[in-house]
Amino acid sequence: MNKTFIATAVITVLLIGAVYFVFFKTNKSPSAPSVSPQETTSTQSPSFGNEKKSAHYESNTPEHGATLAGVPPNVVLNFNFDLAAPSEIKIEKEGKDYGIGKALIDENKLTMRRQMDPASPDGVYTVNYNACWPDKSCHDGSFQFAIDRTKSESFEDFTGEKDVTVTLSEIRFKPQNIKIEKGTKVTWINEDNIDHYINTDSHPAHTYFPQQNSRSLGNGDIHSVTFNTAGIYPYHCSAHPENMAGFILVE
């Protein structure tokens, strides 16, 4: 009797286990689907490859690996040798070039730039460029940046105001990142007892938006710029770039 009871109990347990496996393992709830490795990374920070620097390269804006809250009005590259035609810049995403017009060489011949379509979508962009010299030799390079408009949610919103003040205090820009409309005048006031500068990126070329560059500002000095073109404007104090950097987003 005991042996028969034990055998019956074992068989019953095995049958229950088999039913559980068939039902629960083959009928997963639709509310908890499996997630592929690609799906788990879709909401993470953008992934950037290595940049390639051409001969005589110095710097670029946006910088490699930057994620911006808006579209840059132009992409700018700086070199330590005179540029010449047919230098070119392509701003590409998924095989499409979002640049507008041709690459232009600044009067100093050390900087070239190209406008970017303000309607460019969010995502990672690869800038491929050819830097050419007067002897017609050319050297290619590349870098990447990303656009993520959701980052603008943390900016202080001054849209609707025509005059905005940013103070230079405690070796900081206050506020650091602002959002404004086209045609808005931004005024910086130095409240520190040390000199500061308002400089467009990159450092030390300061070529991204040269109209923004100031002289040395002592205590009480002011500097004003009116922004008439939509886009994102990174800037810094060249005397204290490690502490003083900010963005202006023009809509």
SVG drawing of the C-alpha trace seen along z (x, -y; Angstrom):
<svg xmlns="http://www.w3.org/2000/svg" viewBox="-2 -99 53 101">
<polyline fill="none" stroke="black" stroke-width="0.4" points="0.0,0.0 2.7,-2.5 4.7,-1.8 1.5,-2.2 0.7,-5.5 4.2,-6.9 4.3,-5.9 0.9,-7.6 2.1,-10.8 5.2,-11.0 3.3,-10.5 0.8,-13.3 3.6,-15.8 5.2,-15.1 1.9,-15.6 1.4,-18.9 4.8,-20.1 4.3,-19.2 1.0,-21.1 2.7,-24.2 5.5,-24.1 3.3,-23.8 0.8,-26.4 3.0,-29.1 6.1,-28.8 4.3,-28.7 1.6,-31.3 3.5,-34.4 1.5,-37.4 1.4,-40.1 2.0,-42.8 5.5,-41.6 7.1,-40.9 10.7,-39.9 13.1,-42.8 15.9,-42.5 19.3,-44.0 18.7,-46.7 15.4,-47.7 17.1,-48.1 19.6,-50.6 17.2,-52.7 16.5,-55.2 20.1,-55.5 22.6,-58.3 23.8,-58.5 26.7,-56.3 29.5,-58.1 32.4,-56.6 36.0,-57.9 36.6,-61.3 39.1,-61.5 41.2,-64.7 42.6,-65.9 46.0,-67.5 46.2,-71.0 43.0,-70.4 42.5,-72.6 38.9,-72.4 35.3,-72.2 31.8,-73.3 29.8,-71.4 32.5,-69.4 32.7,-65.7 30.4,-63.8 28.2,-66.8 24.4,-66.3 22.7,-69.6 19.2,-70.9 18.7,-72.4 20.0,-72.5 23.3,-74.4 22.9,-77.3 26.1,-76.2 28.9,-73.7 32.4,-75.2 35.9,-73.8 39.2,-75.6 42.7,-74.9 46.2,-76.2 46.8,-76.5 45.1,-78.5 42.0,-76.8 41.1,-76.9 38.5,-75.4 37.2,-72.7 37.0,-72.4 33.6,-70.9 31.5,-69.9 28.7,-67.3 26.3,-67.0 24.9,-63.6 22.3,-61.4 21.1,-58.1 22.5,-58.9 21.0,-62.4 23.0,-65.6 21.3,-68.3 23.7,-71.0 22.4,-74.1 24.4,-75.7 28.1,-75.2 30.8,-75.3 32.2,-78.8 35.7,-79.8 36.1,-82.8 38.1,-85.9 40.9,-84.7 41.2,-81.5 41.6,-79.4 37.9,-78.6 35.3,-77.0 31.6,-76.7 28.3,-75.4 24.7,-76.2 22.5,-73.4 18.8,-72.9 16.9,-74.2 14.3,-71.5 16.8,-68.7 15.4,-65.9 16.8,-64.6 19.5,-62.0 23.2,-61.5 24.9,-63.3 28.3,-62.6 30.2,-65.5 32.5,-64.5 34.8,-67.1 37.6,-67.7 40.1,-70.4 42.0,-71.6 45.0,-73.9 46.1,-76.3 48.2,-73.6 44.9,-71.6 45.8,-68.8 43.0,-67.8 42.7,-65.9 39.5,-64.3 38.2,-64.1 35.0,-63.4 33.3,-63.9 29.8,-63.3 27.3,-65.2 23.7,-64.6 20.5,-66.7 18.0,-66.0 15.3,-68.7 14.1,-67.2 17.3,-68.6 15.8,-72.1 13.2,-71.3 15.9,-72.1 16.6,-75.6 15.2,-78.7 12.4,-79.9 12.5,-83.6 10.5,-83.3 8.2,-86.3 10.8,-88.7 12.8,-91.0 15.6,-91.8 17.2,-89.1 20.0,-89.6 22.6,-87.1 24.9,-87.9 28.5,-86.8 28.6,-86.0 30.7,-83.6 32.5,-82.6 29.3,-81.3 26.8,-82.4 23.4,-82.9 21.3,-81.5 23.5,-79.1 21.2,-77.9 18.4,-80.0 15.7,-79.8 14.7,-82.9 13.0,-84.0 14.6,-85.4 15.2,-89.2 15.9,-89.0 18.8,-91.0 20.9,-89.2 23.0,-91.4 25.7,-90.1 26.7,-92.0 29.9,-91.2 29.2,-91.3 32.5,-89.6 35.7,-91.5 37.7,-89.7 37.6,-90.0 35.5,-87.8 34.9,-87.3 31.9,-86.3 33.2,-84.0 31.5,-81.8 32.9,-78.2 35.4,-76.7 38.2,-77.7 40.5,-79.5 39.3,-80.0 35.9,-81.6 34.6,-81.3 31.1,-79.7 29.3,-83.0 32.0,-85.8 29.4,-88.6 29.1,-87.2 32.7,-87.7 33.4,-90.5 36.4,-92.4 37.6,-91.9 34.7,-92.7 35.6,-94.2 33.3,-94.6 30.1,-96.4 30.9,-96.1 28.2,-94.9 28.1,-93.2 25.0,-92.8 24.1,-90.7 20.9,-90.4 20.2,-86.9 18.3,-86.9 18.9,-83.4 17.3,-80.3 19.6,-77.6 21.7,-76.6 24.7,-78.8 27.3,-77.3 29.6,-79.8 32.1,-80.2 34.4,-82.6 37.9,-82.1 39.5,-83.1 37.5,-80.5 36.2,-77.8 36.2,-75.1 33.5,-76.9 31.8,-79.2 30.1,-77.6 26.5,-77.9 24.0,-77.6 21.5,-80.0 18.7,-78.3 17.0,-80.6 13.6,-79.6"/>
</svg>
